[in-house]
């Protein structure tokens, strides 16, 4: 029996190099995956992102990169990774379809935390309600209504609607409608309203409060006190 020693050593050398290469790819790739995940977490913390979201995104980034590293290492060993990637893709698609609504709420929660259209304690009008924000979670947001009821709204309902943040600014205009009789003295009414505004420390002098006729109703003259 004749054995080609050179061919055997060539095969061993090539196989050994593949094993060493796969090990190096895994070690370096794992280190880089953890490093990238840590950098992402630090950036999110620096931007005051919720800690729960920071942990979730950090772990998601790490394990996603780790899967890619394992696939690369397997490819270095000569393993056909095409079917493996197909299985991962099919599984991801199935999970995505099954959790479509939850993933939509999660993505909306991430956007709310990152872009911060409102903060805890703000009073907002959104999704058909006007209430105070109590807590912003990954999948939903808690509101407290003026009559002290807890309202839980899915985040995708919020992010897809027009958001009015009532308390975002330090000052805001208030329009009050005051009705007087047609026989009442309009000039005197304006003088009284202007005096009330001047005596109230919460009312700004600039811009100056105004009183104007808003509507001539059937039984009253409606003034807008702005």
DRENVO-518984 format. One record per residue (C-alpha): residue number from 1; residue in three letters; x, y, z. Coordinates in steps of 0.5 Angstrom, whole numbers. Example, Ala and Ser with C-alpha at 12.3 -4.5 7.8 and 13.67 -1.06 7.14 Angstrom:
<r resi="1" resn="ala" c1="25" c2="-9" c3="16"/>
<r resi="2" resn="ser" c1="27" c2="-2" c3="14"/>
END
This chain:
<r resi="1" resn="unk" c1="0" c2="0" c3="0"/>
<r resi="2" resn="unk" c1="3" c2="7" c3="-2"/>
<r resi="3" resn="unk" c1="1" c2="13" c3="2"/>
<r resi="4" resn="unk" c1="3" c2="20" c3="-1"/>
<r resi="5" resn="unk" c1="6" c2="23" c3="5"/>
<r resi="6" resn="unk" c1="6" c2="30" c3="2"/>
<r resi="7" resn="unk" c1="-1" c2="30" c3="0"/>
<r resi="8" resn="unk" c1="-3" c2="27" c3="7"/>
<r resi="9" resn="unk" c1="2" c2="33" c3="10"/>
<r resi="10" resn="unk" c1="-2" c2="38" c3="5"/>
<r resi="11" resn="unk" c1="-9" c2="36" c3="8"/>
<r resi="12" resn="unk" c1="-7" c2="36" c3="15"/>
<r resi="13" resn="unk" c1="-4" c2="43" c3="14"/>
<r resi="14" resn="unk" c1="-10" c2="46" c3="10"/>
<r resi="15" resn="unk" c1="-14" c2="43" c3="15"/>
<r resi="16" resn="unk" c1="-10" c2="45" c3="21"/>
<r resi="17" resn="unk" c1="-10" c2="52" c3="18"/>
<r resi="18" resn="unk" c1="-18" c2="52" c3="18"/>
<r resi="19" resn="unk" c1="-19" c2="50" c3="25"/>
<r resi="20" resn="unk" c1="-14" c2="55" c3="27"/>
<r resi="21" resn="unk" c1="-17" c2="61" c3="23"/>
<r resi="22" resn="unk" c1="-24" c2="59" c3="25"/>
<r resi="23" resn="unk" c1="-22" c2="59" c3="33"/>
<r resi="24" resn="unk" c1="-19" c2="66" c3="31"/>
<r resi="25" resn="unk" c1="-25" c2="69" c3="28"/>
<r resi="26" resn="unk" c1="-29" c2="66" c3="34"/>
<r resi="27" resn="unk" c1="-25" c2="69" c3="39"/>
<r resi="28" resn="unk" c1="-24" c2="76" c3="36"/>
<r resi="29" resn="unk" c1="-31" c2="76" c3="33"/>
<r resi="30" resn="unk" c1="-33" c2="75" c3="40"/>
<r resi="31" resn="unk" c1="-29" c2="80" c3="43"/>
<r resi="32" resn="unk" c1="-31" c2="85" c3="38"/>
<r resi="33" resn="unk" c1="-38" c2="84" c3="39"/>
<r resi="34" resn="unk" c1="-38" c2="85" c3="46"/>
<r resi="35" resn="unk" c1="-34" c2="91" c3="45"/>
<r resi="36" resn="unk" c1="-39" c2="94" c3="40"/>
<r resi="37" resn="unk" c1="-45" c2="92" c3="44"/>
<r resi="38" resn="unk" c1="-41" c2="96" c3="50"/>
<r resi="39" resn="unk" c1="-40" c2="102" c3="46"/>
<r resi="40" resn="unk" c1="-47" c2="102" c3="44"/>
<r resi="41" resn="unk" c1="-50" c2="102" c3="51"/>
<r resi="42" resn="unk" c1="-45" c2="107" c3="53"/>
<r resi="43" resn="unk" c1="-48" c2="112" c3="48"/>
<r resi="44" resn="unk" c1="-55" c2="110" c3="50"/>
<r resi="45" resn="unk" c1="-53" c2="112" c3="57"/>
<r resi="46" resn="unk" c1="-50" c2="118" c3="55"/>
<r resi="47" resn="unk" c1="-56" c2="120" c3="51"/>
<r resi="48" resn="unk" c1="-61" c2="119" c3="58"/>
<r resi="49" resn="unk" c1="-64" c2="113" c3="54"/>
<r resi="50" resn="unk" c1="-68" c2="108" c3="59"/>
<r resi="51" resn="unk" c1="-64" c2="103" c3="62"/>
<r resi="52" resn="unk" c1="-68" c2="97" c3="60"/>
<r resi="53" resn="unk" c1="-68" c2="99" c3="53"/>
<r resi="54" resn="unk" c1="-60" c2="100" c3="54"/>
<r resi="55" resn="unk" c1="-60" c2="93" c3="56"/>
<r resi="56" resn="unk" c1="-64" c2="90" c3="51"/>
<r resi="57" resn="unk" c1="-61" c2="93" c3="45"/>
<r resi="58" resn="unk" c1="-54" c2="92" c3="48"/>
<r resi="59" resn="unk" c1="-56" c2="84" c3="49"/>
<r resi="60" resn="unk" c1="-59" c2="84" c3="42"/>
<r resi="61" resn="unk" c1="-53" c2="87" c3="38"/>
<r resi="62" resn="unk" c1="-48" c2="83" c3="42"/>
<r resi="63" resn="unk" c1="-52" c2="76" c3="40"/>
<r resi="64" resn="unk" c1="-54" c2="78" c3="33"/>
<r resi="65" resn="unk" c1="-46" c2="80" c3="32"/>
<r resi="66" resn="unk" c1="-44" c2="73" c3="35"/>
<r resi="67" resn="unk" c1="-49" c2="69" c3="31"/>
<r resi="68" resn="unk" c1="-45" c2="72" c3="25"/>
<r resi="69" resn="unk" c1="-39" c2="71" c3="28"/>
<r resi="70" resn="unk" c1="-41" c2="63" c3="29"/>
<r resi="71" resn="unk" c1="-43" c2="63" c3="21"/>
<r resi="72" resn="unk" c1="-36" c2="66" c3="19"/>
<r resi="73" resn="unk" c1="-32" c2="61" c3="23"/>
<r resi="74" resn="unk" c1="-36" c2="55" c3="21"/>
<r resi="75" resn="unk" c1="-35" c2="58" c3="13"/>
<r resi="76" resn="unk" c1="-28" c2="58" c3="15"/>
<r resi="77" resn="unk" c1="-28" c2="50" c3="17"/>
<r resi="78" resn="unk" c1="-31" c2="49" c3="10"/>
<r resi="79" resn="unk" c1="-38" c2="48" c3="13"/>
<r resi="80" resn="unk" c1="-44" c2="50" c3="8"/>
<r resi="81" resn="unk" c1="-47" c2="56" c3="11"/>
<r resi="82" resn="unk" c1="-52" c2="57" c3="6"/>
<r resi="83" resn="unk" c1="-57" c2="52" c3="9"/>
<r resi="84" resn="unk" c1="-56" c2="55" c3="16"/>
<r resi="85" resn="unk" c1="-57" c2="62" c3="14"/>
<r resi="86" resn="unk" c1="-64" c2="60" c3="10"/>
<r resi="87" resn="unk" c1="-66" c2="57" c3="17"/>
<r resi="88" resn="unk" c1="-64" c2="63" c3="21"/>
<r resi="89" resn="unk" c1="-68" c2="67" c3="16"/>
<r resi="90" resn="unk" c1="-74" c2="63" c3="16"/>
<r resi="91" resn="unk" c1="-74" c2="62" c3="23"/>
<r resi="92" resn="unk" c1="-74" c2="70" c3="24"/>
<r resi="93" resn="unk" c1="-79" c2="71" c3="19"/>
<r resi="94" resn="unk" c1="-84" c2="66" c3="22"/>
<r resi="95" resn="unk" c1="-82" c2="70" c3="29"/>
<r resi="96" resn="unk" c1="-83" c2="77" c3="26"/>
<r resi="97" resn="unk" c1="-90" c2="75" c3="23"/>
<r resi="98" resn="unk" c1="-92" c2="72" c3="30"/>
<r resi="99" resn="unk" c1="-90" c2="78" c3="34"/>
<r resi="100" resn="unk" c1="-92" c2="83" c3="29"/>
<r resi="101" resn="unk" c1="-96" c2="87" c3="33"/>
<r resi="102" resn="unk" c1="-91" c2="87" c3="39"/>
<r resi="103" resn="unk" c1="-85" c2="88" c3="35"/>
<r resi="104" resn="unk" c1="-89" c2="94" c3="32"/>
<r resi="105" resn="unk" c1="-90" c2="97" c3="39"/>
<r resi="106" resn="unk" c1="-83" c2="95" c3="41"/>
<r resi="107" resn="unk" c1="-80" c2="99" c3="35"/>
<r resi="108" resn="unk" c1="-85" c2="105" c3="37"/>
<r resi="109" resn="unk" c1="-83" c2="105" c3="44"/>
<r resi="110" resn="unk" c1="-75" c2="105" c3="42"/>
<r resi="111" resn="unk" c1="-77" c2="112" c3="38"/>
<r resi="112" resn="unk" c1="-81" c2="115" c3="44"/>
<r resi="113" resn="unk" c1="-75" c2="114" c3="48"/>
<r resi="114" resn="unk" c1="-70" c2="116" c3="43"/>
<r resi="115" resn="unk" c1="-73" c2="122" c3="40"/>
<r resi="116" resn="unk" c1="-77" c2="124" c3="46"/>
<r resi="117" resn="unk" c1="-83" c2="128" c3="44"/>
<r resi="118" resn="unk" c1="-85" c2="128" c3="51"/>
<r resi="119" resn="unk" c1="-83" c2="126" c3="58"/>
<r resi="120" resn="unk" c1="-86" c2="123" c3="64"/>
<r resi="121" resn="unk" c1="-90" c2="129" c3="68"/>
<r resi="122" resn="unk" c1="-92" c2="132" c3="61"/>
<r resi="123" resn="unk" c1="-99" c2="133" c3="59"/>
<r resi="124" resn="unk" c1="-100" c2="131" c3="52"/>
<r resi="125" resn="unk" c1="-106" c2="130" c3="47"/>
<r resi="126" resn="unk" c1="-105" c2="124" c3="43"/>
<r resi="127" resn="unk" c1="-109" c2="118" c3="41"/>
<r resi="128" resn="unk" c1="-116" c2="121" c3="43"/>
<r resi="129" resn="unk" c1="-114" c2="123" c3="50"/>
<r resi="130" resn="unk" c1="-111" c2="129" c3="54"/>
<r resi="131" resn="unk" c1="-107" c2="126" c3="60"/>
<r resi="132" resn="unk" c1="-101" c2="127" c3="64"/>
<r resi="133" resn="unk" c1="-95" c2="122" c3="62"/>
<r resi="134" resn="unk" c1="-94" c2="117" c3="68"/>
<r resi="135" resn="unk" c1="-89" c2="112" c3="65"/>
<r resi="136" resn="unk" c1="-86" c2="110" c3="58"/>
<r resi="137" resn="unk" c1="-85" c2="103" c3="57"/>
<r resi="138" resn="unk" c1="-82" c2="99" c3="52"/>
<r resi="139" resn="unk" c1="-89" c2="96" c3="49"/>
<r resi="140" resn="unk" c1="-94" c2="102" c3="52"/>
<r resi="141" resn="unk" c1="-94" c2="108" c3="55"/>
<r resi="142" resn="unk" c1="-98" c2="110" c3="62"/>
<r resi="143" resn="unk" c1="-103" c2="116" c3="63"/>
<r resi="144" resn="unk" c1="-106" c2="119" c3="68"/>
<r resi="145" resn="unk" c1="-113" c2="122" c3="66"/>
<r resi="146" resn="unk" c1="-116" c2="129" c3="70"/>
<r resi="147" resn="unk" c1="-121" c2="124" c3="73"/>
<r resi="148" resn="unk" c1="-115" c2="120" c3="76"/>
<r resi="149" resn="unk" c1="-116" c2="114" c3="72"/>
<r resi="150" resn="unk" c1="-110" c2="110" c3="69"/>
<r resi="151" resn="unk" c1="-110" c2="110" c3="61"/>
<r resi="152" resn="unk" c1="-105" c2="105" c3="58"/>
<r resi="153" resn="unk" c1="-104" c2="106" c3="50"/>
<r resi="154" resn="unk" c1="-100" c2="102" c3="46"/>
<r resi="155" resn="unk" c1="-94" c2="105" c3="43"/>
<r resi="156" resn="unk" c1="-95" c2="104" c3="36"/>
<r resi="157" resn="unk" c1="-102" c2="108" c3="37"/>
<r resi="158" resn="unk" c1="-98" c2="114" c3="40"/>
<r resi="159" resn="unk" c1="-92" c2="114" c3="35"/>
<r resi="160" resn="unk" c1="-97" c2="114" c3="29"/>
<r resi="161" resn="unk" c1="-102" c2="120" c3="31"/>
<r resi="162" resn="unk" c1="-101" c2="127" c3="32"/>
<r resi="163" resn="unk" c1="-98" c2="129" c3="39"/>
<r resi="164" resn="unk" c1="-99" c2="135" c3="42"/>
<r resi="165" resn="unk" c1="-95" c2="137" c3="48"/>
<r resi="166" resn="unk" c1="-99" c2="142" c3="52"/>
<r resi="167" resn="unk" c1="-93" c2="143" c3="58"/>
<r resi="168" resn="unk" c1="-87" c2="143" c3="53"/>
<r resi="169" resn="unk" c1="-86" c2="150" c3="53"/>
<r resi="170" resn="unk" c1="-86" c2="155" c3="59"/>
<r resi="171" resn="unk" c1="-91" c2="159" c3="57"/>
<r resi="172" resn="unk" c1="-97" c2="158" c3="53"/>
<r resi="173" resn="unk" c1="-104" c2="162" c3="51"/>
<r resi="174" resn="unk" c1="-110" c2="161" c3="54"/>
<r resi="175" resn="unk" c1="-117" c2="163" c3="50"/>
<r resi="176" resn="unk" c1="-123" c2="165" c3="55"/>
<r resi="177" resn="unk" c1="-130" c2="166" c3="52"/>
<r resi="178" resn="unk" c1="-134" c2="171" c3="56"/>
<r resi="179" resn="unk" c1="-141" c2="172" c3="55"/>
<r resi="180" resn="unk" c1="-144" c2="179" c3="56"/>
<r resi="181" resn="unk" c1="-151" c2="182" c3="55"/>
<r resi="182" resn="unk" c1="-153" c2="186" c3="49"/>
<r resi="183" resn="unk" c1="-155" c2="192" c3="54"/>
<r resi="184" resn="unk" c1="-148" c2="191" c3="58"/>
<r resi="185" resn="unk" c1="-142" c2="196" c3="57"/>
<r resi="186" resn="unk" c1="-137" c2="193" c3="53"/>
<r resi="187" resn="unk" c1="-132" c2="198" c3="55"/>
<r resi="188" resn="unk" c1="-133" c2="197" c3="62"/>
<r resi="189" resn="unk" c1="-132" c2="189" c3="61"/>
<r resi="190" resn="unk" c1="-126" c2="190" c3="57"/>
<r resi="191" resn="unk" c1="-123" c2="194" c3="63"/>
<r resi="192" resn="unk" c1="-125" c2="189" c3="68"/>
<r resi="193" resn="unk" c1="-122" c2="184" c3="64"/>
<r resi="194" resn="unk" c1="-116" c2="188" c3="63"/>
<r resi="195" resn="unk" c1="-115" c2="189" c3="71"/>
<r resi="196" resn="unk" c1="-116" c2="182" c3="72"/>
<r resi="197" resn="unk" c1="-110" c2="180" c3="68"/>
<r resi="198" resn="unk" c1="-106" c2="186" c3="70"/>
<r resi="199" resn="unk" c1="-107" c2="183" c3="78"/>
<r resi="200" resn="unk" c1="-105" c2="176" c3="76"/>
<r resi="201" resn="unk" c1="-98" c2="175" c3="77"/>
<r resi="202" resn="unk" c1="-98" c2="169" c3="72"/>
<r resi="203" resn="unk" c1="-100" c2="173" c3="66"/>
<r resi="204" resn="unk" c1="-95" c2="176" c3="62"/>
<r resi="205" resn="unk" c1="-95" c2="183" c3="61"/>
<r resi="206" resn="unk" c1="-91" c2="182" c3="54"/>
<r resi="207" resn="unk" c1="-95" c2="180" c3="50"/>
<r resi="208" resn="unk" c1="-100" c2="184" c3="53"/>
<r resi="209" resn="unk" c1="-107" c2="181" c3="54"/>
<r resi="210" resn="unk" c1="-113" c2="183" c3="49"/>
<r resi="211" resn="unk" c1="-120" c2="183" c3="49"/>
<r resi="212" resn="unk" c1="-124" c2="182" c3="43"/>
<r resi="213" resn="unk" c1="-131" c2="180" c3="40"/>
<r resi="214" resn="unk" c1="-131" c2="173" c3="38"/>
<r resi="215" resn="unk" c1="-138" c2="172" c3="36"/>
<r resi="216" resn="unk" c1="-145" c2="176" c3="36"/>
<r resi="217" resn="unk" c1="-149" c2="170" c3="39"/>
<r resi="218" resn="unk" c1="-157" c2="170" c3="39"/>
<r resi="219" resn="unk" c1="-157" c2="172" c3="47"/>
<r resi="220" resn="unk" c1="-150" c2="175" c3="48"/>
<r resi="221" resn="unk" c1="-144" c2="178" c3="46"/>
<r resi="222" resn="unk" c1="-138" c2="173" c3="46"/>
<r resi="223" resn="unk" c1="-132" c2="176" c3="48"/>
<r resi="224" resn="unk" c1="-125" c2="172" c3="47"/>
<r resi="225" resn="unk" c1="-120" c2="174" c3="53"/>
<r resi="226" resn="unk" c1="-113" c2="172" c3="50"/>
END
